[in-house]
Amino acid sequence: MISVDPRGEAMFDSKKLIVCAAVAASALVVAAPLAQAQAKQPKITARPRTLMVNATATLKGSGFPANTVIQLRECGRTFWLAPDYPCTANEEAVTTDRGGRFRTTFQAGLCPEGEPGKMPTERVCYIGELVTGEDTGSLVGAAKITVTYP
């Protein structure tokens, strides 16, 4: 790519330079999605997954930003458009550790707009990190739970 002429001045081979630049750029294009795919997606698990309204579930989360306070909510859907708000009043703030993990307890409510469960007194709800946009709401890493009621 670079050579020296008889006078000691650097000379560039433009064709080789263009090829090297193209190879480097294509390596970046391939590496970026690969790095994103390998990054952990946020995920929350709940135990037990079926519980009576007002009972407490243990939540374990992973793949969240490190050392960050996140707000957990229970909602009847994982995504919605404003002005809908399918969430209970129950909210839990939790701080992730340096690995982006957390463990906490959460008292289950009876989520509005949750899907009916298998039994007449069951409702499917989700617990996740509440993220709101201008006209949207969503739960990141949501755990699916079934809440029963009398």
N, C-alpha and C positions, 0 to 999 in steps of 0.2 A: 504494500500500500504506500509506504513512504520510502523513497530512495533518495540518495544524495547525488547531485550532478557533479561533474568534474570541478566546478568552482566551489564545492562544499555547501551548496544551497539545497534545502529540502525540496523534493518534488513529490507530488501526490498523484497516484493513479486513480482518477475519478471513478472509473468503472468499478474497481475493487472497493473503493470507499462507499459507493452507493449500495453495492451488494452487501457489504458488512452492516451498513445502517439498516437495510431492509431486514436482514436476518435478526439483528438486535430488536427491532421493532416487533417483528412477528413473535419473537420469544416473549416479549412483554405482553402481547395480546393473548397468548396462550397461558402464561403464568398467572395473570390477574384473575380470570374466572376459576382457575384451579385453586388458588389461594382462598378465594371466597367460598368455594365448595367445601374445602377442608376446614374452614372456620366453623366452630360449633354454633348451631342455631339454638336460641333459647328454648328451654323445655322445662315444664313443671310436671311433677307427678304428685298425686294425692293418695293418701292411705288413711282410712279406707276410701274406696271409690264410690261406695254406696253408703249413705248415712242419713239419719233422721235430721229434719230441720232443727237448727240450734245446736247440733252436735259439732264436735271439733274434729277436723281432719289435719293430719300432718302433711305439710307441703315440702317437697325438696325441689329446688331449682338449680339449673346449670346452664352455661352458655350465655349468661348475661354479662354486661360490662362489669369489670372488677371495681370493688370498693365504691359502689353506687347505691343510692337509696332508690328503691322502686316501689310503686304503689300497686298493691294487689287488690283486685275487685272480683266479685262473683257476678256473672252476667248470663243472660239467657242465650246470647249469641257471641261469636268471636269477632264479628264485624258488623257495623251498622252505620247508617247515614243519619245526620241530624235532621230533625229534632228528636228522633228516637233516643231513648236511654234505657236499655234493657238490663240495668244493673241494680243490685241491692244497695242498701246504705252501708253494708259492711265493707270496711276498708282496712287494709293492713299495710303499714309501711315496713319494709325490711331492707337491710343493708347487705349487699353481696360481699363475699370475701375476696381476697386477691385473685382467686381463680374464677370469679364470676358465679359462685355457687351460694346457695342459702338454704336454711332449714328453719321452718317456722310452723306455727299452728294457725288455723283459720276456722272461724265459726261459720258454718254453712247457714245460709238463709234460703228463702224460696224465691229464686230468681224470677223476675218478670220476663215474660215472653219466652221462657224455656219450653222446649219441646216436651210433649207428654212422654213418660217412660212406658215400660211394658205393663205396669200395673196402673190402675186409675188414680192412685195416690202417689205417683212418682213424677218427677220432673227432671229433665236433663239440663244441667247447668255447666258453666265453665269458670275456672279461676285462673287469672293470668294478670300480667302487667298491663295496666290501663294506659293506652296511648291514644291521645286525641289529636285530630287535625282540625282544619278549619270547619269542615262539614262532616267529619267522620269520627268514628271511635272504633277501637279494636283492642283485643287482648293478645298480647305477645306471649308465646310459649304456653298457651292455655292447657290446663288439665281438665279433662272431662269427668264430671261427677254426676251421680244420680242422687237427688235429694228426695226423701220420702216424707210424707206428712200424714197426720191422723185424718 
